[in-house]
Amino acid sequence: MEPFSLYIHVPFCRTKCPYCDFNTYENIEHLIDDYVRSLIYELICWSKYIDFNSKNKYIKSVFFGGGTPSYISPNYITQIMDTVEKNFNLMDTVEISLECNPNDLSQEKILSWKNSKINRISIGAQSFSDKFLRVLGRDHDFTEISQGFSLARSLGFNNLSLDLIYGISGQNINDWKSTIKQALKLQPEHISMYGLTIEKNTKFDWMVTEGLMPNPDSDIAADMYEYVEEEMYRNGYTHYEISNWSLPGKESLHNLTYWYSQEYIGVGAGAHSFFSGIRFWNVNSPNEYINLLEKDPLIDNNTEICRGFCAVSEIEDYDDNTRIADQLILGLRLVEGVNESIFNQSFIDLISKKYKKEIKELIDIGLLEITNSSIKLTKRGRLLANEVFYKFL
């Protein structure tokens, strides 16, 4: 059996960003100790389940996401990783990533993460302009990004990623070019860049509704995206997914698991999983998550993945039509598209037949292209990807 990936959700934040709709919380630090204890127990439950079902326990990637994993004490990260190592088999090539705020990049934390086998740090820079960092509600500044990045590099991290946001209110193309220039000066192995979207029930959503802030300008955002495609190529980066660029061989192995529709287990409040052909997710509330794991769920050879398994709250009705659409949409996020090097030819033939009408329409309007061995978005299609994906839902 193929190795799987492991996602570990840490929902704690110093402050919640006004654009964020993830399952994250501020002012619940009093739960951290119980939450980590529950995370550890959930990992042990999964280990028992896999043992009883004679499934492969090899892990190819671990990803600490959030929330802000770097916000909690590094001792907690050590406890979690010790549990992972004792209960699963980490591959020799395993990628272990941790999301981090720039102002958490202290020598003490970096060295502790390194000792815990973390070998990739994803830094939430978002912008290299103090002005736009304030607009985004971030509590770090330009200097902390550069100093923290350089410190991590000097302490031996050779796989560092930056997250950036474009299309921010008031941001023009020259502002964006300045951020890209500063980011490239640091020579990160990987950069993720996301256009700002106004998500429901966020502070930005309220501000737009009240007329306190305009909706992002899609034309300006498109100009920024087109600029960065050319600039990243010019600087030796491979554009391998709609929003992601890397130096050769430094693609995010964990995120490729999602885009290749491969198996992963998510632990923690609100974490999603795709395992044994089933899609499911845990309860969102950290309090409820803790309470469910404290009940000491029984795992034996009759245990099935269902509502009530550990902290699972929902199982997706994952029929063949949903599975095929999911694999196609996730695969199309890759710049190389759905091709026979990852997806077998029978799957390509199946979607070519099943979506023949939709594919032809998208080809005719220049959003999709097809060859003998792949189906992929065009350059224009990457700008209008959501319109393409909607056709297959």
NUKOL-700987 format. One record per residue (C-alpha): residue number from 1; x, y, z; residue in three letters. Coordinates in Angstrom, 3 decimals. Example, Ala and Ser with C-alpha at 12.3 -4.5 7.8 and 13.67 -1.06 7.14 Angstrom:
! residues 2
<1; <12.300; -4.500; 7.800>; 'ALA'>
<2; <13.670; -1.060; 7.140>; 'SER'>
This chain:
! residues 393
<1; <0.000; 0.000; 0.000>; 'MET'>
<2; <1.023; 3.604; -0.617>; 'GLU'>
<3; <2.244; 5.745; 2.319>; 'PRO'>
<4; <-0.150; 8.443; 3.502>; 'PHE'>
<5; <0.134; 12.009; 4.776>; 'SER'>
<6; <-0.722; 13.347; 8.225>; 'LEU'>
<7; <-2.273; 16.753; 8.942>; 'TYR'>
<8; <-2.216; 18.094; 12.517>; 'ILE'>
<9; <-4.523; 21.034; 13.255>; 'HIS'>
<10; <-3.508; 23.609; 15.867>; 'VAL'>
<11; <-6.436; 26.070; 16.097>; 'PRO'>
<12; <-4.869; 28.657; 18.432>; 'PHE'>
<13; <-4.037; 32.194; 17.286>; 'CYS'>
<14; <-2.702; 35.229; 19.075>; 'ARG'>
<15; <-5.253; 37.263; 17.093>; 'THR'>
<16; <-7.641; 36.142; 14.356>; 'LYS'>
<17; <-6.954; 37.811; 11.006>; 'CYS'>
<18; <-9.899; 39.738; 9.511>; 'PRO'>
<19; <-9.806; 37.760; 6.236>; 'TYR'>
<20; <-9.551; 34.282; 7.815>; 'CYS'>
<21; <-12.454; 31.812; 7.751>; 'ASP'>
<22; <-10.429; 28.793; 8.916>; 'PHE'>
<23; <-11.296; 26.886; 12.070>; 'ASN'>
<24; <-9.156; 29.096; 14.311>; 'THR'>
<25; <-9.683; 30.858; 17.637>; 'TYR'>
<26; <-8.180; 33.566; 19.815>; 'GLU'>
<27; <-8.348; 33.877; 23.610>; 'ASN'>
<28; <-8.661; 30.121; 24.285>; 'ILE'>
<29; <-5.104; 29.543; 25.468>; 'GLU'>
<30; <-6.476; 27.873; 28.606>; 'HIS'>
<31; <-7.407; 24.889; 26.398>; 'LEU'>
<32; <-3.947; 24.299; 24.919>; 'ILE'>
<33; <-2.765; 21.676; 27.406>; 'ASP'>
<34; <-5.968; 19.586; 27.204>; 'ASP'>
<35; <-6.100; 20.024; 23.435>; 'TYR'>
<36; <-2.573; 18.691; 22.899>; 'VAL'>
<37; <-3.336; 15.759; 25.204>; 'ARG'>
<38; <-6.400; 14.991; 23.050>; 'SER'>
<39; <-4.358; 15.297; 19.837>; 'LEU'>
<40; <-1.891; 12.761; 21.181>; 'ILE'>
<41; <-4.686; 10.397; 22.126>; 'TYR'>
<42; <-6.305; 10.717; 18.689>; 'GLU'>
<43; <-2.989; 9.833; 17.056>; 'LEU'>
<44; <-2.738; 6.710; 19.243>; 'ILE'>
<45; <-6.328; 5.765; 18.325>; 'CYS'>
<46; <-5.460; 6.021; 14.646>; 'TRP'>
<47; <-2.400; 3.864; 15.178>; 'SER'>
<48; <-4.545; 1.175; 16.812>; 'LYS'>
<49; <-7.138; 1.373; 14.032>; 'TYR'>
<50; <-4.481; 0.924; 11.346>; 'ILE'>
<51; <-2.952; -2.017; 13.231>; 'ASP'>
<52; <-6.313; -3.782; 13.554>; 'PHE'>
<53; <-7.040; -3.280; 9.863>; 'ASN'>
<54; <-3.571; -4.353; 8.685>; 'SER'>
<55; <-3.028; -1.102; 6.837>; 'LYS'>
<56; <0.236; 0.593; 5.952>; 'ASN'>
<57; <1.659; 2.862; 8.686>; 'LYS'>
<58; <4.251; 4.646; 6.555>; 'TYR'>
<59; <3.945; 8.443; 6.524>; 'ILE'>
<60; <5.424; 10.515; 3.681>; 'LYS'>
<61; <4.545; 13.979; 5.028>; 'SER'>
<62; <3.406; 15.661; 8.220>; 'VAL'>
<63; <1.912; 19.145; 8.231>; 'PHE'>
<64; <1.252; 21.272; 11.323>; 'PHE'>
<65; <-1.394; 23.771; 10.209>; 'GLY'>
<66; <-3.807; 26.118; 11.876>; 'GLY'>
<67; <-4.329; 28.423; 13.392>; 'GLY'>
<68; <-0.778; 29.162; 14.332>; 'THR'>
<69; <1.257; 26.086; 15.312>; 'PRO'>
<70; <4.248; 28.316; 16.053>; 'SER'>
<71; <2.215; 30.164; 18.718>; 'TYR'>
<72; <2.112; 27.263; 21.158>; 'ILE'>
<73; <5.139; 26.185; 23.210>; 'SER'>
<74; <7.650; 24.170; 21.158>; 'PRO'>
<75; <7.482; 21.549; 23.925>; 'ASN'>
<76; <3.987; 20.687; 22.689>; 'TYR'>
<77; <5.302; 20.192; 19.153>; 'ILE'>
<78; <7.949; 17.862; 20.592>; 'THR'>
<79; <5.313; 15.826; 22.462>; 'GLN'>
<80; <3.195; 15.472; 19.334>; 'ILE'>
<81; <6.139; 14.471; 17.133>; 'MET'>
<82; <7.344; 11.960; 19.742>; 'ASP'>
<83; <3.889; 10.344; 19.554>; 'THR'>
<84; <3.975; 10.276; 15.749>; 'VAL'>
<85; <7.415; 8.653; 15.729>; 'GLU'>
<86; <6.475; 6.019; 18.320>; 'LYS'>
<87; <3.214; 5.017; 16.631>; 'ASN'>
<88; <3.891; 5.363; 12.900>; 'PHE'>
<89; <6.738; 4.790; 10.451>; 'ASN'>
<90; <8.244; 7.969; 9.047>; 'LEU'>
<91; <9.776; 7.483; 5.614>; 'MET'>
<92; <13.431; 8.450; 5.185>; 'ASP'>
<93; <12.323; 11.198; 2.779>; 'THR'>
<94; <9.487; 12.457; 5.011>; 'VAL'>
<95; <8.630; 16.157; 4.751>; 'GLU'>
<96; <7.562; 17.640; 8.115>; 'ILE'>
<97; <6.196; 21.181; 7.778>; 'SER'>
<98; <5.128; 23.716; 10.366>; 'LEU'>
<99; <3.187; 26.906; 9.681>; 'GLU'>
<100; <4.739; 29.860; 11.433>; 'CYS'>
<101; <4.176; 33.551; 12.084>; 'ASN'>
<102; <7.305; 35.643; 11.435>; 'PRO'>
<103; <7.331; 37.034; 14.989>; 'ASN'>
<104; <7.495; 33.497; 16.418>; 'ASP'>
<105; <10.841; 32.796; 14.741>; 'LEU'>
<106; <13.041; 32.872; 17.830>; 'SER'>
<107; <16.249; 30.866; 18.155>; 'GLN'>
<108; <14.756; 28.808; 20.979>; 'GLU'>
<109; <11.714; 27.765; 18.963>; 'LYS'>
<110; <13.581; 27.134; 15.721>; 'ILE'>
<111; <16.130; 24.865; 17.390>; 'LEU'>
<112; <13.404; 23.004; 19.278>; 'SER'>
<113; <11.446; 22.412; 16.048>; 'TRP'>
<114; <14.601; 21.198; 14.344>; 'LYS'>
<115; <15.254; 18.744; 17.193>; 'ASN'>
<116; <11.636; 17.549; 16.793>; 'SER'>
<117; <12.389; 16.581; 13.151>; 'LYS'>
<118; <10.591; 19.565; 11.596>; 'ILE'>
<119; <12.442; 20.071; 8.295>; 'ASN'>
<120; <10.267; 22.639; 6.502>; 'ARG'>
<121; <8.864; 25.942; 7.803>; 'ILE'>
<122; <6.030; 27.739; 6.033>; 'SER'>
<123; <6.184; 31.412; 7.030>; 'ILE'>
<124; <2.994; 33.486; 6.866>; 'GLY'>
<125; <4.649; 36.683; 5.613>; 'ALA'>
<126; <1.580; 37.808; 3.550>; 'GLN'>
<127; <3.235; 41.105; 2.520>; 'SER'>
<128; <6.597; 42.889; 2.715>; 'PHE'>
<129; <4.851; 46.243; 3.216>; 'SER'>
<130; <4.105; 47.376; 6.772>; 'ASP'>
<131; <1.205; 49.407; 5.379>; 'LYS'>
<132; <-0.536; 46.373; 3.908>; 'PHE'>
<133; <0.353; 44.144; 6.849>; 'LEU'>
<134; <-1.696; 46.583; 8.964>; 'ARG'>
<135; <-4.582; 46.392; 6.457>; 'VAL'>
<136; <-4.478; 42.600; 6.782>; 'LEU'>
<137; <-4.515; 42.829; 10.584>; 'GLY'>
<138; <-1.148; 41.120; 10.918>; 'ARG'>
<139; <0.889; 41.683; 14.092>; 'ASP'>
<140; <4.356; 41.424; 12.534>; 'HIS'>
<141; <6.323; 43.789; 10.338>; 'ASP'>
<142; <8.685; 43.668; 7.363>; 'PHE'>
<143; <11.798; 43.532; 9.565>; 'THR'>
<144; <10.533; 40.533; 11.529>; 'GLU'>
<145; <9.954; 38.596; 8.282>; 'ILE'>
<146; <13.489; 39.190; 7.012>; 'SER'>
<147; <15.199; 38.656; 10.368>; 'GLN'>
<148; <13.177; 35.542; 11.205>; 'GLY'>
<149; <13.767; 34.020; 7.775>; 'PHE'>
<150; <17.516; 34.683; 7.964>; 'SER'>
<151; <17.683; 33.210; 11.469>; 'LEU'>
<152; <15.918; 30.002; 10.384>; 'ALA'>
<153; <18.313; 29.730; 7.444>; 'ARG'>
<154; <21.386; 30.258; 9.635>; 'SER'>
<155; <20.160; 27.553; 12.035>; 'LEU'>
<156; <20.113; 24.951; 9.277>; 'GLY'>
<157; <16.684; 25.063; 7.609>; 'PHE'>
<158; <17.131; 24.509; 3.871>; 'ASN'>
<159; <13.441; 24.257; 3.003>; 'ASN'>
<160; <11.628; 27.512; 3.734>; 'LEU'>
<161; <8.361; 28.676; 2.218>; 'SER'>
<162; <6.652; 32.068; 2.186>; 'LEU'>
<163; <2.914; 32.766; 1.981>; 'ASP'>
<164; <1.904; 36.013; 0.260>; 'LEU'>
<165; <-1.448; 37.703; -0.408>; 'ILE'>
<166; <-2.212; 39.975; -3.377>; 'TYR'>
<167; <-5.261; 42.039; -4.361>; 'GLY'>
<168; <-5.317; 43.794; -0.954>; 'ILE'>
<169; <-7.470; 46.915; -0.677>; 'SER'>
<170; <-5.431; 49.903; -1.884>; 'GLY'>
<171; <-2.589; 47.764; -3.251>; 'GLN'>
<172; <-1.415; 48.592; -6.783>; 'ASN'>
<173; <0.838; 46.685; -9.157>; 'ILE'>
<174; <3.958; 48.564; -8.038>; 'ASN'>
<175; <3.230; 47.709; -4.390>; 'ASP'>
<176; <2.981; 44.048; -5.400>; 'TRP'>
<177; <6.185; 44.186; -7.443>; 'LYS'>
<178; <7.982; 45.560; -4.375>; 'SER'>
<179; <6.767; 42.658; -2.211>; 'THR'>
<180; <7.858; 40.103; -4.818>; 'ILE'>
<181; <11.284; 41.776; -5.085>; 'LYS'>
<182; <11.787; 41.582; -1.311>; 'GLN'>
<183; <10.560; 37.974; -1.150>; 'ALA'>
<184; <12.919; 36.854; -3.914>; 'LEU'>
<185; <15.864; 38.528; -2.173>; 'LYS'>
<186; <15.475; 35.953; 0.610>; 'LEU'>
<187; <15.706; 33.076; -1.920>; 'GLN'>
<188; <13.022; 30.844; -0.377>; 'PRO'>
<189; <12.654; 27.335; -1.755>; 'GLU'>
<190; <8.902; 27.791; -2.137>; 'HIS'>
<191; <6.346; 30.609; -2.364>; 'ILE'>
<192; <2.555; 30.339; -2.154>; 'SER'>
<193; <0.561; 33.340; -3.408>; 'MET'>
<194; <-3.159; 33.776; -2.927>; 'TYR'>
<195; <-5.534; 36.432; -4.192>; 'GLY'>
<196; <-7.491; 38.018; -1.342>; 'LEU'>
<197; <-11.067; 36.758; -1.238>; 'THR'>
<198; <-13.815; 38.048; 1.041>; 'ILE'>
<199; <-15.070; 35.014; 2.942>; 'GLU'>
<200; <-18.451; 34.935; 4.656>; 'LYS'>
<201; <-18.639; 35.745; 8.375>; 'ASN'>
<202; <-15.187; 37.334; 8.509>; 'THR'>
<203; <-14.420; 40.877; 9.637>; 'LYS'>
<204; <-13.598; 41.807; 6.038>; 'PHE'>
<205; <-17.023; 40.501; 4.983>; 'ASP'>
<206; <-18.653; 42.815; 7.530>; 'TRP'>
<207; <-16.495; 45.748; 6.393>; 'MET'>
<208; <-17.446; 45.256; 2.741>; 'VAL'>
<209; <-21.131; 44.928; 3.636>; 'THR'>
<210; <-20.976; 48.146; 5.704>; 'GLU'>
<211; <-19.197; 50.014; 2.910>; 'GLY'>
<212; <-16.016; 50.412; 4.954>; 'LEU'>
<213; <-13.890; 48.535; 2.425>; 'MET'>
<214; <-14.263; 47.760; -1.300>; 'PRO'>
<215; <-14.382; 44.273; -2.753>; 'ASN'>
<216; <-11.019; 43.218; -4.248>; 'PRO'>
<217; <-10.574; 44.466; -7.829>; 'ASP'>
<218; <-10.397; 41.315; -9.974>; 'SER'>
<219; <-8.706; 43.127; -12.891>; 'ASP'>
<220; <-5.877; 44.437; -10.707>; 'ILE'>
<221; <-5.514; 41.010; -9.074>; 'ALA'>
<222; <-5.280; 39.403; -12.539>; 'ALA'>
<223; <-2.496; 41.832; -13.507>; 'ASP'>
<224; <-0.636; 40.916; -10.313>; 'MET'>
<225; <-0.991; 37.199; -11.021>; 'TYR'>
<226; <0.234; 37.562; -14.605>; 'GLU'>
<227; <3.211; 39.613; -13.434>; 'TYR'>
<228; <4.234; 37.043; -10.849>; 'VAL'>
<229; <3.977; 34.151; -13.342>; 'GLU'>
<230; <6.621; 35.828; -15.496>; 'GLU'>
<231; <8.798; 37.056; -12.622>; 'GLU'>
<232; <8.933; 33.690; -10.873>; 'MET'>
<233; <9.847; 31.918; -14.121>; 'TYR'>
<234; <12.579; 34.508; -14.727>; 'ARG'>
<235; <14.017; 33.720; -11.286>; 'ASN'>
<236; <14.141; 29.954; -11.781>; 'GLY'>
<237; <10.963; 28.919; -9.974>; 'TYR'>
<238; <8.612; 26.237; -11.299>; 'THR'>
<239; <4.922; 27.090; -11.349>; 'HIS'>
<240; <3.531; 23.705; -10.351>; 'TYR'>
<241; <0.076; 24.547; -8.956>; 'GLU'>
<242; <-2.270; 27.491; -9.483>; 'ILE'>
<243; <-1.044; 29.338; -6.379>; 'SER'>
<244; <2.340; 27.690; -5.775>; 'ASN'>
<245; <5.889; 28.087; -7.068>; 'TRP'>
<246; <9.044; 26.249; -6.032>; 'SER'>
<247; <12.665; 25.745; -6.885>; 'LEU'>
<248; <13.230; 22.390; -8.643>; 'PRO'>
<249; <12.537; 19.480; -6.295>; 'GLY'>
<250; <11.110; 21.700; -3.529>; 'LYS'>
<251; <7.399; 21.308; -4.236>; 'GLU'>
<252; <5.217; 20.838; -1.150>; 'SER'>
<253; <4.976; 17.045; -0.869>; 'LEU'>
<254; <2.107; 17.378; 1.581>; 'HIS'>
<255; <-0.048; 19.555; -0.652>; 'ASN'>
<256; <0.677; 17.301; -3.629>; 'LEU'>
<257; <-1.051; 14.556; -1.632>; 'THR'>
<258; <-4.282; 16.583; -1.837>; 'TYR'>
<259; <-3.939; 17.485; -5.496>; 'TRP'>
<260; <-3.121; 13.906; -6.473>; 'TYR'>
<261; <-6.196; 12.700; -4.500>; 'SER'>
<262; <-4.006; 10.489; -2.329>; 'GLN'>
<263; <-4.761; 9.414; 1.251>; 'GLU'>
<264; <-4.276; 11.583; 4.309>; 'TYR'>
<265; <-5.408; 11.554; 7.935>; 'ILE'>
<266; <-6.261; 14.805; 9.709>; 'GLY'>
<267; <-6.198; 15.035; 13.501>; 'VAL'>
<268; <-7.470; 17.897; 15.635>; 'GLY'>
<269; <-10.584; 20.055; 15.744>; 'ALA'>
<270; <-12.155; 20.441; 12.301>; 'GLY'>
<271; <-9.438; 18.388; 10.577>; 'ALA'>
<272; <-10.457; 16.671; 7.321>; 'HIS'>
<273; <-9.347; 13.222; 6.165>; 'SER'>
<274; <-9.459; 11.033; 3.081>; 'PHE'>
<275; <-8.669; 7.482; 4.121>; 'PHE'>
<276; <-9.818; 4.018; 3.038>; 'SER'>
<277; <-11.786; 5.680; 0.248>; 'GLY'>
<278; <-13.822; 7.751; 2.724>; 'ILE'>
<279; <-13.901; 11.533; 3.198>; 'ARG'>
<280; <-14.729; 12.688; 6.730>; 'PHE'>
<281; <-13.971; 15.422; 9.245>; 'TRP'>
<282; <-13.830; 16.107; 12.959>; 'ASN'>
<283; <-15.988; 18.399; 15.089>; 'VAL'>
<284; <-14.967; 22.062; 14.770>; 'ASN'>
<285; <-15.184; 23.113; 18.409>; 'SER'>
<286; <-11.909; 22.588; 20.335>; 'PRO'>
<287; <-13.950; 22.183; 23.535>; 'ASN'>
<288; <-16.152; 19.490; 22.009>; 'GLU'>
<289; <-13.108; 17.821; 20.458>; 'TYR'>
<290; <-11.429; 17.597; 23.878>; 'ILE'>
<291; <-14.589; 16.233; 25.510>; 'ASN'>
<292; <-15.017; 13.512; 22.862>; 'LEU'>
<293; <-11.429; 12.284; 23.175>; 'LEU'>
<294; <-11.641; 12.304; 26.970>; 'GLU'>
<295; <-14.351; 9.646; 26.713>; 'LYS'>
<296; <-11.606; 7.152; 25.816>; 'ASP'>
<297; <-13.123; 5.769; 22.581>; 'PRO'>
<298; <-12.725; 2.011; 22.199>; 'LEU'>
<299; <-10.713; 0.925; 19.147>; 'ILE'>
<300; <-10.769; -2.790; 18.306>; 'ASP'>
<301; <-10.877; -5.040; 15.239>; 'ASN'>
<302; <-14.581; -4.258; 14.723>; 'ASN'>
<303; <-14.136; -0.482; 14.731>; 'THR'>
<304; <-15.254; 1.335; 11.582>; 'GLU'>
<305; <-14.725; 4.931; 10.475>; 'ILE'>
<306; <-18.100; 6.546; 11.144>; 'CYS'>
<307; <-19.661; 9.407; 13.063>; 'ARG'>
<308; <-18.457; 8.989; 16.625>; 'GLY'>
<309; <-15.118; 7.401; 15.664>; 'PHE'>
<310; <-12.707; 9.437; 17.819>; 'CYS'>
<311; <-13.974; 12.972; 17.086>; 'ALA'>
<312; <-15.482; 12.409; 13.612>; 'VAL'>
<313; <-18.627; 14.500; 13.103>; 'SER'>
<314; <-19.456; 13.968; 9.419>; 'GLU'>
<315; <-18.880; 11.413; 6.660>; 'ILE'>
<316; <-19.219; 12.667; 3.097>; 'GLU'>
<317; <-21.564; 10.837; 0.747>; 'ASP'>
<318; <-18.698; 9.999; -1.578>; 'TYR'>
<319; <-20.229; 8.279; -4.585>; 'ASP'>
<320; <-18.463; 7.624; -7.898>; 'ASP'>
<321; <-19.663; 10.877; -9.481>; 'ASN'>
<322; <-18.339; 12.935; -6.566>; 'THR'>
<323; <-15.064; 11.030; -6.554>; 'ARG'>
<324; <-14.468; 11.566; -10.278>; 'ILE'>
<325; <-15.338; 15.296; -10.092>; 'ALA'>
<326; <-13.085; 15.730; -7.039>; 'ASP'>
<327; <-10.109; 14.043; -8.677>; 'GLN'>
<328; <-10.560; 16.076; -11.848>; 'LEU'>
<329; <-10.876; 19.445; -10.087>; 'ILE'>
<330; <-7.952; 18.797; -7.738>; 'LEU'>
<331; <-5.821; 17.520; -10.616>; 'GLY'>
<332; <-6.595; 20.581; -12.724>; 'LEU'>
<333; <-5.113; 22.786; -9.999>; 'ARG'>
<334; <-1.742; 21.392; -11.069>; 'LEU'>
<335; <-0.102; 23.307; -13.903>; 'VAL'>
<336; <0.728; 19.980; -15.565>; 'GLU'>
<337; <-2.948; 19.070; -15.234>; 'GLY'>
<338; <-4.447; 15.608; -15.156>; 'VAL'>
<339; <-1.864; 13.494; -16.932>; 'ASN'>
<340; <-0.901; 9.853; -17.189>; 'GLU'>
<341; <2.261; 10.261; -15.082>; 'SER'>
<342; <0.041; 10.505; -11.983>; 'ILE'>
<343; <-3.501; 9.669; -13.067>; 'PHE'>
<344; <-3.785; 6.465; -15.067>; 'ASN'>
<345; <-4.891; 6.601; -18.677>; 'GLN'>
<346; <-8.196; 4.871; -17.925>; 'SER'>
<347; <-9.153; 7.782; -15.610>; 'PHE'>
<348; <-8.221; 10.322; -18.302>; 'ILE'>
<349; <-10.314; 8.378; -20.818>; 'ASP'>
<350; <-13.205; 8.238; -18.338>; 'LEU'>
<351; <-13.334; 11.997; -17.685>; 'ILE'>
<352; <-12.830; 12.744; -21.398>; 'SER'>
<353; <-15.981; 10.747; -22.096>; 'LYS'>
<354; <-18.015; 11.742; -19.017>; 'LYS'>
<355; <-17.384; 15.478; -19.455>; 'TYR'>
<356; <-17.040; 15.554; -23.224>; 'LYS'>
<357; <-19.502; 18.462; -23.642>; 'LYS'>
<358; <-18.061; 20.544; -20.789>; 'GLU'>
<359; <-14.462; 19.977; -21.905>; 'ILE'>
<360; <-15.271; 21.009; -25.489>; 'LYS'>
<361; <-16.963; 24.219; -24.299>; 'GLU'>
<362; <-13.979; 25.114; -22.114>; 'LEU'>
<363; <-11.521; 24.396; -24.926>; 'ILE'>
<364; <-13.568; 26.572; -27.313>; 'ASP'>
<365; <-13.361; 29.580; -24.975>; 'ILE'>
<366; <-9.649; 29.062; -24.317>; 'GLY'>
<367; <-9.758; 27.931; -20.680>; 'LEU'>
<368; <-8.746; 24.287; -21.148>; 'LEU'>
<369; <-6.398; 22.381; -23.422>; 'GLU'>
<370; <-6.088; 18.680; -24.081>; 'ILE'>
<371; <-3.369; 16.462; -25.484>; 'THR'>
<372; <-3.087; 12.703; -25.931>; 'ASN'>
<373; <-1.922; 12.291; -22.334>; 'SER'>
<374; <-3.232; 15.277; -20.332>; 'SER'>
<375; <-6.053; 17.710; -19.680>; 'ILE'>
<376; <-4.958; 21.032; -18.201>; 'LYS'>
<377; <-5.873; 24.661; -17.689>; 'LEU'>
<378; <-4.525; 27.227; -20.121>; 'THR'>
<379; <-2.773; 30.317; -18.794>; 'LYS'>
<380; <-6.094; 32.175; -19.030>; 'ARG'>
<381; <-7.825; 29.196; -17.452>; 'GLY'>
<382; <-5.659; 29.533; -14.348>; 'ARG'>
<383; <-6.963; 33.084; -13.927>; 'LEU'>
<384; <-10.561; 31.853; -14.203>; 'LEU'>
<385; <-10.098; 28.473; -12.538>; 'ALA'>
<386; <-13.243; 28.654; -10.385>; 'ASN'>
<387; <-15.371; 29.110; -13.500>; 'GLU'>
<388; <-13.765; 25.997; -14.977>; 'VAL'>
<389; <-14.256; 23.934; -11.815>; 'PHE'>
<390; <-17.917; 24.938; -11.572>; 'TYR'>
<391; <-18.572; 23.180; -14.874>; 'LYS'>
<392; <-17.703; 19.805; -13.322>; 'PHE'>
<393; <-19.806; 20.109; -10.165>; 'LEU'>
